[in-house]
Every structure is written in C-alpha cells, then in structure tokens.
Amino acid sequence: MPEKTARSRQVGGDHYRKLAIQPWDAMQEWMSPERFAGFLQGNIIKYIARYQDKGGVQDLEKARHYLDRLIEAEKCAKPAI
C-alpha cells in the first residue's frame, strides 16, 4: 500500500482537510522556502514541548506530522546528493 503524504492526512480531526486550500499549502506558496521551513519547525517544537502537559501522544503525532511535511518540503526544494 502506498504511504500517504503528510499533505493527504490530518492528525486530530478533519477541519483543515475540509478546506479547499489547506493553510500550510497557502503558506508554502506565500512564504519563502526558509520561512515555510521555520513555520514547520516551530510547530514541531510546540507540539513536543507541550505533549506531557496537554495533548499527550496526539501531540507527538502532530509533531511527527509536521516533521513529515518538513521532510517532504525539503525533498522537493533540494536536489538529492
């Protein structure tokens, strides 16, 4: 079975998936690659920092989701070595 991309799934609901344009797709179009990567990195840090006090495992899954999206963005932005 093919692996789903981070863009094709959502952790913790479907509120973003219901939108015609997902917010992170709009951000990627409007921001430089460096700024978009910083947005993704900030969310990874946020979810890891709060998981013990707020969202538990679901926050770790959200952090992984943003990490998966960052990996996808980096693979598209930079040629393989």
N, C-alpha and C positions, 0 to 999 in steps of 0.2 A: 504494500500500500504506500503511495507517495506521501511524504511528510508534508504537513500543512505549513505554510509560511506564517510568520508572526502577523502579517497583514491580513491573513484569512481567518484568524481566530481572535477571540477576546476572552480574557480571564475575568470572572466575576460579573457576568451579565451579558447583555447584547445591546446596550444603549448606544454604543458607538457603531456597531455593525448595522444598525437600522438606518444610519445616516447615508445620504447619497455620496458624500465625501467624508472619509474619516478624518478627524482633526490632525492626526500625525501625517497623513498624506498631504493635507493643505500646508502644514508646517514645513514639510520637506520641500515643497515647491517654492514657498516664500522665503525660506532661510538658506543661508549658505550651508554647504555640507558640514562645515565646522560647527556652526550654530545648531544645526539639527542634531549632530552627534552629542553636543553639550546638553541639549534638551533630553535626549535619551539617557545619557549618563546621570543627569540629575534625578530622573525618575528611578533609575536603578538604585541609586544611593538612598533616595527617600524610602523606598519600599523595604530595603534591607535594614535601614536604621530603625524603622518603626514596627517591624514584624512581631517582636516579642510583646509589645505593649498594645498593639491594635489589631492587625489583621491575621496574625499567625501564619500558617502555611500558605494561605491565599496570597498574602503579601509577598512571600518568597516566590510564588508562581508568577505574580505580576512583575517582580524584578526580573525573573527569567524571561518573561515575555518581552520586556523592553530590551534585555540583553540580546535575545534572538533578533529583534528588529534592528538593533545596532549592528549586529554581525551581518545581516542582510544588506544594510545600507553600505557598510564598509566593503563588502564583496563587490557591490555594484560600482562603488566610487573609485576603487583602486585595482589596477591590474594585478593578477596573481604573479608571485615571484617564482 
